[in-house]
Amino acid sequence: MKNPVQKYQPDDIFLNDDEIRKLEIISLSDVKLEIVRDLFLIGVYSGQRFSDYSVFEKEDIHGEMIIKKAEKTETECFIPIHERLKILLDKYEWKLPSISGDRFNILIRKVCKLAGFEEKIKDIIYRGAEKIIIYKPKYEMVSSHTARRTFITLSSEKGMPDHIIMKITGIKEPKTLLKYKKTSQKSVVDSMQKYWG
């Protein structure tokens, strides 16, 4: 099949529960890769932008959550400190290692390659009137922003109400939330079976 229906567009990439689990348990001998993996998972567990979660401080804790203003929108975020997030923040004593966004993206792709995220993703590039279709392995499409999209998509699929997702992530507008919320093919099939099975 030369031109199958695309599975995702590059900006639709998110990780599923199995892929997150693979990242959690993969053994990484390179300390830099381990740090980047941990930072990525902090993004998944908190739903924040890289620029926001990379500066979490213990002083931001109020009860069982981190309360912090999102840098981009100045919106107050309420981020529950659940067990998976707490373990990683405590691992670094709440002083997360500093890394540039570009370097982070290069290294998280290496981690995802090691984790075996080889699924082919269809990408469409336009050069003038010419449409070029290329296929890339999923690991090449992952970036720091994939963590936030993963949190939003999976939270929604697990039934978390939109207004709660928005309060955690600092998203002000429902239309912005919709850009982040993706639907996995599995959830479409599961829903169809549930309602029409």
Summary of the structure (lengths in Angstrom):
residues: 197
radius of gyration: 17.6
end to end distance: 29.3
largest distance: 55.8
contacts: 540
relative contact order: 0.18
helix: 52%
strand: 14%
